[in-house]
Amino acid sequence: MTLDPQAKALLDQIAASPMPRLHQSTPEVARQMYEMSAKMLDAQGVPIGKVEDGHLPGPAGDIAYRIYTPVAAPSGPLPALIFFHGGGYVIGSLDTHDAPCRQLANGAGVRVISIDYRLAPEHPFPAATEDAIAATRWVARNASTLGIDPTRIAVGGDSAGGNLSAVVAQVFRDEADVNLAFQLLIYPAVDMVTDHPSRTALAQGYMLDADTVTWFMQQYLPGTSDPTDLRLSPALAPSLAGLPPAHVITAGFDPLKDEGRAYAEALNRAGVQASHTCYDGAIHGFINMGGVIDVGRSALADCAAILKTALG
């Protein structure tokens, strides 16, 4: 397995940069750095039919959201993807994931509702999870107003957002308050307990390093947090049976690679239809790098095609 040449060029530039790393920064500075990198690395000028910003009621105040309606959308209700951005529960925003949401909306022909959940350390665990659950419930209950089909709602997200998506899917399987149709899990963080080999083998030099993971968790988790809590490690659920179908993508040079693959395999063993694609040369975060890494755009196109088929 060989590192993608475009990814290697980016990693070489980062290694040579005098800029501090995320884990050497305050959360405020880290957020600014992530916003800047998104503007530099992501696909630019992606057309979209319509963008609408709004707020929905959350457990601790209003939650901002952004709705993307695809180009040339037909009249009538559309399928929907509720999207949770990545960023270790500390960084990331509606803006950092604007381009991927546009690409998914257009490619899949769905309305994408991107959720701006609360971030740590100001709002530690389980704030992000509580917001994700509340937002999903609100979208389902307001489907007609939002112009979406309540029988064709998917959840999805990358990294920390993949965790939130997997947790939300488990919550509503058990509560039956919302009928989710699909999960799109992009290099999801789903297991804080198991010692997966990729966590060690790829701990340094491939964008998401061990020091950054530790820093994220220090911000997000109070000292009393239990890593076996299913809201942190949904892969440890006693049963995965009855969950909606899923597509999991992983990156060959990502420390989260093994747990994403293992979760897809566990879903299949539980009788859940789950596909998995590993983009062998890619690094963590590559879907946000479509402006400089071609596989970032092609992976999103693949995800959109799968989502389109799954939601009919």
C-alpha positions as CSV (number, residue, x, y, z in Angstrom):
1,M,0.0,0.0,0.0
2,T,1.4,3.3,-1.1
3,L,0.6,6.8,0.2
4,D,-1.3,8.9,-2.3
5,P,1.3,11.3,-3.9
6,Q,-1.0,14.3,-3.5
7,A,-1.5,13.4,0.2
8,K,2.3,12.9,0.6
9,A,2.9,16.4,-0.8
10,L,0.5,17.9,1.6
11,L,1.9,16.1,4.6
12,D,5.4,17.2,3.5
13,Q,4.3,20.8,3.4
14,I,2.7,20.5,6.9
15,A,5.8,18.9,8.3
16,A,7.9,21.8,7.0
17,S,5.6,24.5,8.2
18,P,6.5,26.6,11.3
19,M,2.8,26.7,12.3
20,P,1.9,25.0,15.6
21,R,0.0,21.7,15.5
22,L,-3.6,21.5,16.7
23,H,-2.6,19.9,20.0
24,Q,-0.1,22.8,20.7
25,S,-2.9,25.4,20.4
26,T,-5.9,26.6,22.4
27,P,-9.3,25.4,21.1
28,E,-10.0,28.9,19.8
29,V,-6.8,29.0,17.7
30,A,-7.3,25.4,16.6
31,R,-10.7,26.2,15.3
32,Q,-9.3,29.2,13.4
33,M,-6.6,27.0,11.9
34,Y,-9.1,24.4,10.8
35,E,-11.3,27.1,9.2
36,M,-8.3,28.4,7.3
37,S,-7.2,24.9,6.1
38,A,-10.7,24.1,4.9
39,K,-10.7,27.2,2.7
40,M,-7.3,26.3,1.3
41,L,-7.7,22.6,0.8
42,D,-11.3,21.9,0.0
43,A,-13.0,21.9,-3.4
44,Q,-14.0,25.5,-4.3
45,G,-17.0,26.9,-6.1
46,V,-19.2,23.8,-5.9
47,P,-22.6,24.9,-7.3
48,I,-25.7,24.3,-5.3
49,G,-29.4,24.8,-5.9
50,K,-30.2,26.6,-2.6
51,V,-28.6,27.1,0.8
52,E,-30.7,28.0,3.9
53,D,-29.5,28.7,7.4
54,G,-31.6,28.3,10.5
55,H,-31.9,27.3,14.1
56,L,-33.6,24.4,15.8
57,P,-34.4,23.9,19.5
58,G,-31.8,21.9,21.3
59,P,-31.4,20.6,24.9
60,A,-29.3,23.6,25.9
61,G,-30.4,26.3,23.5
62,D,-30.8,26.7,19.8
63,I,-28.7,24.6,17.4
64,A,-27.6,26.2,14.1
65,Y,-28.2,24.2,10.9
66,R,-27.7,24.6,7.2
67,I,-29.9,23.0,4.5
68,Y,-28.5,22.3,1.0
69,T,-31.0,21.7,-1.8
70,P,-29.3,20.1,-4.9
71,V,-29.0,21.7,-8.3
72,A,-32.1,21.1,-10.4
73,A,-34.0,19.5,-7.6
74,P,-37.4,18.2,-8.6
75,S,-40.5,19.6,-6.9
76,G,-41.9,17.7,-3.9
77,P,-40.2,16.1,-0.9
78,L,-36.7,14.9,-1.3
79,P,-34.7,12.2,0.6
80,A,-32.5,13.8,3.3
81,L,-29.1,13.3,4.8
82,I,-28.6,14.7,8.3
83,F,-24.8,15.5,8.4
84,F,-22.6,15.8,11.5
85,H,-19.1,17.3,10.8
86,G,-15.9,16.0,12.1
87,G,-13.2,17.7,14.2
88,G,-12.7,15.7,17.4
89,Y,-15.8,17.3,19.0
90,V,-13.6,20.4,19.5
91,I,-13.2,22.0,16.0
92,G,-15.2,22.1,12.8
93,S,-18.3,24.0,11.8
94,L,-21.0,24.4,9.1
95,D,-18.3,26.2,7.0
96,T,-15.5,23.7,7.3
97,H,-17.8,21.0,5.7
98,D,-19.6,23.2,3.3
99,A,-18.1,21.8,0.1
100,P,-18.6,18.1,1.1
101,C,-22.2,18.8,1.9
102,R,-22.7,20.5,-1.5
103,Q,-21.1,17.5,-3.3
104,L,-23.3,15.0,-1.4
105,A,-26.5,17.0,-2.0
106,N,-25.9,17.3,-5.7
107,G,-24.5,13.8,-6.3
108,A,-27.2,11.9,-4.3
109,G,-30.1,14.2,-5.1
110,V,-30.9,14.7,-1.5
111,R,-31.4,17.6,0.9
112,V,-28.5,17.8,3.3
113,I,-29.1,19.2,6.7
114,S,-25.8,20.0,8.3
115,I,-25.9,20.3,12.1
116,D,-23.7,22.7,14.1
117,Y,-23.6,20.8,17.4
118,R,-22.0,22.2,20.6
119,L,-18.2,21.8,20.9
120,A,-15.9,21.0,23.7
121,P,-14.3,22.1,26.0
122,E,-17.0,24.7,26.6
123,H,-19.6,21.8,26.1
124,P,-18.0,18.5,27.1
125,F,-19.5,15.0,26.5
126,P,-22.3,14.2,26.1
127,A,-23.3,17.6,24.7
128,A,-22.5,16.8,21.1
129,T,-24.4,13.5,21.3
130,E,-27.4,15.2,22.9
131,D,-27.5,17.8,20.2
132,A,-27.2,15.2,17.4
133,I,-30.1,13.2,18.9
134,A,-32.3,16.3,19.3
135,A,-31.5,17.6,15.8
136,T,-32.4,14.2,14.2
137,R,-35.7,14.0,16.1
138,W,-36.5,17.6,15.1
139,V,-35.8,17.0,11.4
140,A,-37.9,13.9,11.3
141,R,-40.8,15.7,13.1
142,N,-40.6,18.7,10.7
143,A,-40.1,16.7,7.5
144,S,-43.0,18.2,5.7
145,T,-42.0,21.7,6.5
146,L,-38.4,21.0,5.4
147,G,-39.5,19.4,2.2
148,I,-38.1,16.0,2.9
149,D,-39.5,12.5,2.8
150,P,-39.7,11.2,6.4
151,T,-39.3,7.6,5.2
152,R,-36.0,8.4,3.4
153,I,-33.8,10.1,6.0
154,A,-30.2,9.1,6.5
155,V,-27.6,10.2,9.0
156,G,-23.9,10.6,8.2
157,G,-20.7,12.3,9.1
158,D,-16.9,12.1,9.2
159,S,-14.7,11.1,12.1
160,A,-16.4,12.5,15.3
161,G,-19.4,13.0,13.1
162,G,-19.3,9.4,12.1
163,N,-19.4,8.5,15.8
164,L,-22.5,10.8,16.3
165,S,-24.2,9.2,13.3
166,A,-23.6,5.6,14.6
167,V,-24.8,6.6,18.0
168,V,-28.0,8.3,16.6
169,A,-28.8,5.3,14.6
170,Q,-28.6,3.1,17.7
171,V,-30.6,5.5,19.8
172,F,-33.5,5.5,17.3
173,R,-33.4,1.8,16.6
174,D,-34.1,1.4,20.3
175,E,-36.5,4.4,20.8
176,A,-38.4,3.9,17.5
177,D,-39.1,7.6,17.5
178,V,-37.5,8.2,14.1
179,N,-37.3,5.7,11.3
180,L,-33.8,6.1,9.8
181,A,-33.1,4.6,6.4
182,F,-29.3,4.6,6.1
183,Q,-26.0,5.5,7.7
184,L,-23.0,7.0,5.9
185,L,-20.0,6.6,8.2
186,I,-16.9,8.3,7.0
187,Y,-13.8,7.1,8.8
188,P,-15.9,7.0,12.0
189,A,-14.5,7.0,15.5
190,V,-16.5,4.2,17.1
191,D,-14.3,2.4,19.6
192,M,-12.4,4.0,22.4
193,V,-11.5,0.7,24.1
194,T,-10.2,-1.9,21.7
195,D,-6.5,-1.7,20.9
196,H,-6.8,-1.7,17.1
197,P,-3.4,-2.1,15.4
198,S,-3.8,1.0,13.1
199,R,-4.1,3.2,16.2
200,T,-0.5,2.4,16.9
201,A,1.0,1.7,13.4
202,L,-0.4,5.0,12.0
203,A,0.0,7.1,15.1
204,Q,2.5,9.6,13.7
205,G,2.9,11.4,10.4
206,Y,-0.5,10.9,8.7
207,M,-2.5,14.0,9.7
208,L,-4.4,12.6,12.7
209,D,-1.6,11.8,15.1
210,A,-1.8,10.3,18.6
211,D,-1.0,13.7,20.3
212,T,-3.9,15.3,18.5
213,V,-6.3,12.4,19.4
214,T,-5.2,12.7,23.1
215,W,-5.7,16.5,23.0
216,F,-9.2,16.1,21.5
217,M,-10.2,13.6,24.2
218,Q,-8.8,15.9,27.0
219,Q,-11.1,18.6,25.8
220,Y,-14.2,16.5,25.2
221,L,-14.2,14.0,28.1
222,P,-14.7,14.9,31.8
223,G,-12.5,12.9,34.1
224,T,-15.4,10.7,35.1
225,S,-16.2,9.6,31.5
226,D,-16.3,5.8,30.8
227,P,-14.8,4.9,27.4
228,T,-17.1,1.9,27.3
229,D,-20.2,4.2,27.3
230,L,-22.0,3.4,24.0
231,R,-22.2,7.1,23.2
232,L,-18.4,7.1,22.9
233,S,-17.9,3.5,21.7
234,P,-21.0,2.4,19.7
235,A,-19.0,-0.5,18.4
236,L,-19.3,-2.1,21.8
237,A,-23.1,-2.3,21.7
238,P,-24.3,-5.8,22.8
239,S,-26.3,-6.1,19.6
240,L,-26.1,-4.2,16.3
241,A,-29.1,-6.1,14.8
242,G,-31.9,-4.0,13.5
243,L,-29.8,-1.0,12.6
244,P,-30.3,0.8,9.2
245,P,-28.1,-0.2,6.3
246,A,-24.7,1.5,6.2
247,H,-21.8,2.4,4.1
248,V,-18.4,2.8,5.8
249,I,-15.4,4.4,4.2
250,T,-11.9,4.3,5.7
251,A,-8.5,5.6,4.6
252,G,-5.4,3.4,4.3
253,F,-3.2,5.7,6.3
254,D,-5.6,6.7,9.0
255,P,-5.3,5.5,12.7
256,L,-9.1,5.0,12.7
257,K,-8.9,2.6,9.7
258,D,-9.2,-0.7,11.6
259,E,-12.2,0.3,13.8
260,G,-14.2,1.5,10.8
261,R,-13.6,-1.7,9.0
262,A,-14.3,-3.7,12.1
263,Y,-17.6,-1.9,12.6
264,A,-18.7,-2.6,9.1
265,E,-17.9,-6.3,9.6
266,A,-19.8,-6.4,12.9
267,L,-22.8,-4.8,11.3
268,N,-22.8,-7.5,8.6
269,R,-22.5,-10.3,11.2
270,A,-25.5,-8.8,13.0
271,G,-27.5,-9.1,9.8
272,V,-27.3,-5.4,8.8
273,Q,-26.5,-4.7,5.1
274,A,-23.2,-2.8,5.4
275,S,-20.7,-2.0,2.6
276,H,-17.1,-0.8,3.2
277,T,-14.6,0.9,1.0
278,C,-11.0,1.6,2.0
279,Y,-9.2,4.3,0.0
280,D,-5.8,2.8,0.4
281,G,-3.6,5.8,-0.2
282,A,-5.7,8.3,1.6
283,I,-5.2,10.0,5.0
284,H,-7.6,11.1,7.7
285,G,-9.7,14.0,6.7
286,F,-9.3,13.5,2.9
287,I,-12.9,14.3,2.0
288,N,-12.2,17.9,3.1
289,M,-9.2,18.1,0.8
290,G,-10.8,17.8,-2.5
291,G,-9.1,20.9,-3.8
292,V,-5.7,19.3,-3.6
293,I,-6.3,15.6,-3.3
294,D,-8.3,14.1,-6.1
295,V,-9.4,11.0,-4.2
296,G,-11.3,13.4,-1.8
297,R,-13.7,14.3,-4.6
298,S,-14.0,10.8,-6.0
299,A,-14.7,9.3,-2.6
300,L,-17.5,11.8,-2.1
301,A,-18.9,11.0,-5.6
302,D,-18.8,7.3,-4.6
303,C,-20.6,8.0,-1.3
304,A,-23.2,10.1,-3.1
305,A,-23.9,7.3,-5.6
306,I,-24.4,4.8,-2.8
307,L,-26.6,7.2,-0.9
308,K,-28.7,7.8,-3.9
309,T,-29.3,4.1,-4.5
310,A,-30.0,3.5,-0.8
311,L,-32.6,6.3,-0.5
312,G,-34.2,5.5,-3.9
